[in-house]
């Protein structure tokens, strides 16, 4: 085995390990968002896959329409993104915003 082959194998292991860690971090963030959805009270107005109250729009497929960056902007200031919308501004932490956006973006 040549040194180039060994280096290529090591690089592949590092890349794969990083990808697995990133996927695990994202999965944990989505799960944090799922918990925040209930804890913060989003489910008092919205539903996701039949769970929650159907007063406001169903968010079961919101991830097919919007990415997490858009959803973060929306969660920070709903009226800035959609001035005629009915969603109130919420006092959310940045951690909650990131987690909720990841959770909502994962809904397909």
Residue pairs with C-beta under 8 A, 6 or more apart in sequence:
26 102
29 98
29 99
29 102
29 103
30 99
30 102
30 103
30 106
31 103
32 95
32 99
32 102
32 103
33 98
33 99
33 100
33 101
33 102
33 103
33 104
33 106
34 103
35 99
36 42
36 96
36 99
36 100
36 103
37 43
37 46
37 48
37 52
37 100
37 103
40 90
40 92
40 96
40 100
42 52
42 100
43 51
43 52
43 53
44 52
44 53
44 55
45 52
45 53
45 55
45 56
46 52
46 53
46 55
46 56
46 57
46 58
46 59
47 53
47 54
47 58
47 59
47 60
48 58
48 59
48 60
48 107
49 60
49 107
50 60
56 86
56 87
59 104
59 107
60 107
61 107
61 108
62 71
62 104
62 105
62 107
63 104
63 105
63 106
63 107
63 108
64 107
64 108
66 74
66 104
66 105
67 105
68 98
68 101
68 102
68 104
68 105
69 101
70 81
71 100
71 101
71 104
71 105
72 97
72 98
72 101
73 80
73 81
74 81
74 82
74 87
75 90
75 92
75 97
75 100
75 101
76 92
76 97
77 89
78 85
78 87
78 88
78 89
79 85
79 89
92 100
